């Protein structure tokens, strides 16, 4: 009898091992496609290629697509585990795993430091000043929403502060937005400064940060007040947080309702039209999705860029690339040298996790002279 059970177990095991890929290949052939496993024989067997192949196989697996939602839903119900990119916090707050990994596994700031100093020096040769804005990740500002082991209102000291100190020591203007948000948290507020189910700041957090940066620019005397007057109008948008969308399981996503975000849309006082960039502005802003939020996303003209323009009294120029603030925005700038024409100030924003995980790393990018 024991021998029979062993054979049955062996049969089920072999069926599982060979049946799933056989079923996948048969389904792909019936759909008129070549079996995906053949790709491994048509590409160079390097580690990146094999890793990419593994991810494509996982994403395309029909069995995984059928089973994964049930398993993830059960795992979430039992252990509050929402997937590899998502960390569940307290009071239905969600956190992005790379934000946490950056804090607990800090690296050396040498590569970013050298790239930033090189960029500053290239701009200085053209008479352009630089301000660096390292945006705190949500766990740096709200660790108490991640775990009860951190007292309410406390922040975690990020290694980003060491990079900012090194930049300031080298003569680069680098405002401390970590201390800024710590002070904001001590203020009574009707809503958080970061979104509970998103990686980004709230619309009011972006507006307050823009006002603080504008004050610093005025104190430095680098840009005088502009001639354009702007007004604001309140508007509310309903959106699904980007971290909630990363879960990719409808049953879990329904646990997190749409977030209502109160915004202040920036309008020109003379025309009543929403804020728009101007390529010939003396101020150029480079950055990532923190600048896209509320600006080119709904409701538009209500993000950091629009509010900074309102504070400075002039439209700005901008280059924004989601996840690409470490290198990609400077590469785009190198391809569009006309953007530097007439510029007096460049503001370079990036979220702190990109110090380690930025797309294309921190390359030194050669800028052509402005025409």
N, C-alpha and C positions, 0 to 999 in steps of 0.2 A: 504493500500500500504506500509506504514511504517512497519507493521508487517511482510509482505512478504520479504522486504529487510533485516530485522533482521534475518529471517530464512535462507535466502540465505547466508548472512554473517556467520551465525553460522555453516551452512553446509560446507562452504569453510574452516572455522577455524578447524572444527573437521576432515575434510579430510586431512588438512595439519598436524595436530597433530598425527593422527593415520595412515594416509596413508603412510607417509614416512617410519616409522619403519616396517609397514606391507609389503611394497614393498621390503625393505632391507632383511627382514626375508625370504620372498618368493624367492628372487634371490639367497640367500645363500643356501636354501634347494634345489633349482634346480641345483646348482653347487655341490651338494653332501656334503655340510657342515652343521653342526648344527648352528642354529641362534646364532649370537654373543651375544645377550642380555642374553642368558642362563649362560654366564660366571660369571655374578654377583652373581649367586646362588652357584657357586663352589669355590669361594675364600673367605677368611676371610674379612669381611667388615671394614677394617682399612682405614684410610684416604689415605695413599700412594696407596693401592690397588684400591680404588675407583677412585682416580685421574688417575692412569694408565689405568684403564678400560675406563674412559671417553675419554682419548687420543686415545685409540685403536678404539673406536667407531667412533670418529671424522675422523680418518685416513681412516677407512674402508668404510665409508658411500658413497654409489654410487651416491646419490643425491648431496652430498657435492662435490664429485670429479667432477661432471658435471657442477655444478653451480659456485664453488669457483673460477676457473680461470677467468670467465667472470666478477664476482664481483670484484676480485682483480685488474683486468686490468682497470675496470672503476674507482675504488677507486684510483689507481695510477695516471690515467689520470687527475682526478679531484683534488686530494689532495696530490699527490706525496707520497702516503702511500704504501710502498712495503711489508708490513707484520709485524707480531709481533716481529720478531727478527732483522729487518732491519730498520735503520733510514736513510733517504735520506738527504744528505747535499748539499752544493753548488758545482757547476761545475761538476755534476755527481759523486761526491764522495759519498760513502756508509759507514755507520758505524754500528757496531754490538751493539745491544741494551744493553747486559750485560756490555759492556765497559762503556757506558754512565751511566747506573744505578750505577755502582761502584763509579763513580765520584760524582754523586749527592746524593747518599745515603751511605756515608762512614760509615764503622763499626769500632769497636775497634780492634787494631792489636794484642791483647793479645794472642789469640790462635796461630797465625802464629809465633809471637815472641818467645813463649815458645817452640814450636816445633823446630824452627831454632836453638835456643840456646842449646837445648838438643842434636840435631844432631851435632852441633859444638863440644860439650863436648865429645860425643862418638868418633868422629873422632880424637880429640886431644889425647885421651887416646891411640890411635894407632899411634900417631906421624904424623897425617895427618892434613893439614891446609884446611880452607874452605874460599871460596869467594862466596858471594851471589849476584846474578844479578837479580834485579827486573826490568823487561822490561816495559817501559811505554806503555799503550794502545794507540791506534791511536788518540782518542779524546784528550788525554793529550798533544800530540805533535802538532796536527793540529785542534785545536778548531775553527780556523777561516775558515776551510773548512766545518765546520758543520753549522755555523751561521754567518751572517754578523755583529752581535752584538759584535763579538770579532775582534779586529784589526788584520790585517795580520801580521804574524810572532810572535804573542803572544802565550803564553802557559797558561794552567790552573794549579794552584798549586794542586797537588794531595795529598791525605792523606798518600799515599805510602811513601812520604818523611819523615813523622813522624816515620814510621816503620824503614826506613833506618837509621835515626838518632839514634833511640833506639838501633839498632844492632851495629852501630859503637861505641856507648857509652859502649856497653858490650864487645868491643874488637873484633867484627866480621868485616872483610873486606867486605864492601858493596858499591861499586862504584855508583856514582850518574849518571845514564844514562839519567835522565830527563834533567839535565843541559847540558849533552853531546849533546843530540839531539837539544836542544834549540840553542846551538852554531852552530851546523850543519845547522840549518835553516837560520842562518845569513850568511852562505856562498852562493855564487852563484852556483846553481846546475841545471843541465839539466833535472833532473827528481826528483820526491819527494823521501824522505827517507822512506816513507810508501807507500803501494800500494793503489790507489784510491778506488778500489772495493774489497779490501781484508782486513782482520784483521791484517795482518803481515807487517813486514818491507820489503823494497825493497832489492834486492840482494846487492846493494851498501851500503845500511844502515847496513845490516848484516856484510859486509866486514869492514866497518869503525868501527863498534862497536867491532869487534874481534881485530882490531889493537889497539884500546884504552885499552881493557882488557889486551892484551899482554904487552903493555907498563907498565901498573900498576904491572903486575907480575914480569917483569924484574926489575922495580924500587924497589920492595919489596925484590928481591933476592931469591924468593922461588923456582924458577926453572931456572937452567942455560940453555944456548943455546944448542939445540940438534944438532945431526950430519947430519940430513936429509935436503936436499935442495929441495925446491919446486919452480915451475914456475907457471905462469898463462896463460890461453888462453881465449880470449873473445868468448862468445857464447850468443845467444839470444833465449829465450823461449817465447812462446805465451801461455797464460793460462787464464782461467776464474777465477775471484776472488771468494774466498769462501763465501763472503757475497752475491755476485750476485747469487751464486748457492742456497743460503738459500731462495730466493724468490719463487722458484719452480713454476713459471708461465712463460711459454715460451715467451709469448708476451712481458712481462716486461723484461725478461732476454736478449732478443734481443736488448733492448735499450742500454745495456752495452756490447760493443764489447770485444773481447779478448784483454787482456793487453799484450803488448810486454815488456819483462823485460830483460835488459842487465845484464849479469852475467860474472864473471871471474872464470872459472873452474880451480881448483888447481891440478897440475900435479907434480909427482915426477920427479926431474931433471935427475936422473940417468936412470930411466926406461921409462919415458914418460907415465906412467900409472896414471889414476886419483887417487886422495887421497883415502886412506882406513884407517879405525880405526885399532888400535893395542891394544889388551886386556892387554898386559903387560906394557903399557905406565905408567909413573909415574903420569899422569894427567887424572882424570876421570871427565867427564862433564855429568851432569844430567839436564834434561829439558823437554820442551814441543814442540809444533809444530813450535815455532820460530826457534828451532834447526833443525827440519825436513826440513823446507823450503830450497829449492835449494840443500840440502844435500843428502837426499834419494829421494826427488822429482826431477823432471827434472830441470836442466840438470845433477844433481848429482855432488857431490864433489865441490860445489860452495857456500855452506852456511857458517854459523858462525863457525862451528866446523872445517871445512877444512881450513878456513882462519886463525883461531887461531893456528892451527897446523903449517901452513906455517910461521906465525910470530914467533912461538916458536922453529921451526926447528925440530919438532918431531911429529909423529902421536899420537893421543889421544885415550882414551877409552870413550865410551858414553853409556848412557841409556836414551832413549827418549820415552815419552808417551804423545800423544796428549791430552791436558786437564788434565793430571795426574801428573803435576810437584809438586803439593802440598804434596801429600802422596804416590801415586802409584809408582813413581820412587824409593822412599826409600824402599817401600815394596819389589820391585823387587830386590833391592840391598841386602836386608836382606835375600832373598832366594838364592842369588849368592855371597856369601862372598869372593869367589876367586877373584872377581873384585877388591877388596880392597888390594890384595896382591901387595906389592911394590909401593903402591900409596904414593905420597907426597902432592898432592893437589887435592881437589874436588871443582869443580865450579858448583854451583847449580843455574840454571836459571828458572824463572817462570814469566809469564805475570801478571801484577798487578791485574787484575780482579780476579785472583785465590786467592788473599788474602781473598776475601769473598766467591767466588763461586767455589773454587777448588774441583775437584772430590774427594770424601771421606774426605773433610775438611783438617784439619792439625793435624793428629794424631801423637803421639810420637811413633816412630818405633824403636824397639830394634835391633841394628846391632850385629851380631855375630862377634867374633874376626876373623881377617883375618888368613887364614892358614899359 
